[in-house]
Amino acid sequence: MPVFNCEKTISLAIRSILNQTYNNWELFIIDDGSTDKTLEIAQSFNDSRIYVIADGLHQNLPTRLNQVIAMSRGKYFARMDGDDISFPERIQTQVEYLENNPTIDLLGTQVIVFHQDGKARGSDTVKETHSQICSRPWSGFPMTHPTWIGRIEYFLKYQYRIDAIRMEDQDLLLRSYKTSKFACLPKILLAYRVESLSLKKILTGRYNFALALIHRGFADKDYFLFWGLLEQAAKSLVDIFAISTRLNFKLLKHRIGSPLSEKNLNKWNIVWSDCVQKN
């Protein structure tokens, strides 16, 4: 769990890991030079499975992820951010799937999208199989980064490219999809916080993904990847229009997903309340 200025959200994120039905985990919280009370809050949790690392530097997410990968001692490596909430059965469900499917290197899940005070916005849809996930590599790979759990060998082999800012996950998948195998569970196991949209962050990610497509296209002689340059340019224009006109989620509906079923909404409300009450 790399964190940066997450003082308002990190407590709930940590609590959601303490609430897991699967207990054989270690949580590395690595602070990326926070200037608020993030570090102080992280250090307040008294659990021998939690390790808090801080060096006072701001080195960005890819560098921090590689740092934690090198520290990890488990069979599997799981991702999560300091403003997300894992459902109690998340780790157990994903570990059991990986144990029963030894050919899968990396596993994602469906997510619920929420914002302040736990209000649900919607849920995404997932592509379940490797072929579905990788059917349009020039468009990206539909695997929400904070839901990932994969074999540690996969992360050690490929690692994150340190200059892949705002698209470190897509870059890793692009570099590894031809020699690895992915899957996603069509089950909501993580709540992904979306408060607002940053045009700068979105455009930075699209620009860097376009550069990655160029590099990978030439390296693999896979020139179909260049179609993604036009797609990223078109999507950037839509992003600019939506955010500059303040239409945001009205136009970018894919960022909050489709409405939740009553069953999933009730389940989420229980997960949220449990984290808040124990906080």
ZIHUSUL-V608722 format. One line per field, one symbol per residue. ss: DSSP state (2 for helix, 1 for strand, 0 for the rest). psi: psi as a letter, one per 20 degrees, with the letter a starting at -180 (. if undefined). A space follows every 10 residues. Layout:
# ZIHUSUL-V608722
ss=???
psi=???
This chain:
# ZIHUSUL-V608722
ss=0110000002 2222222200 0000001111 1000000222 2220000001 1111000000 2222222222 2000011100 0000110002 2222222222 0000011111 1111022201 1110000002 2220002220 0000222011 1222222200 0000000222 2222220000 0111111111 1110000022 2222222222 2222222222 0022222222 2222222222 2222000222 2022200100 0222222222 222222200
psi=npqolkhihh ghgghhhhjq ipimrpoooo plkqjbjggg ggiipnpiip ppppjiqojr ggghghghgh hqjrhqpqqq rjjrppqhjf ggghggghhi miiphpparq qpprbqjjpp gaqrqqphrg hghjhmhiir omopgiippr phhghhggrq phjmpjkhgh gghhhihijr prqqplpoiq popogrpohg gghgggghhg hhggghgggi knihhihhgh ghgghggggg gghhjkhdih hlhiiiarqq rhghgggghg gghghghi.
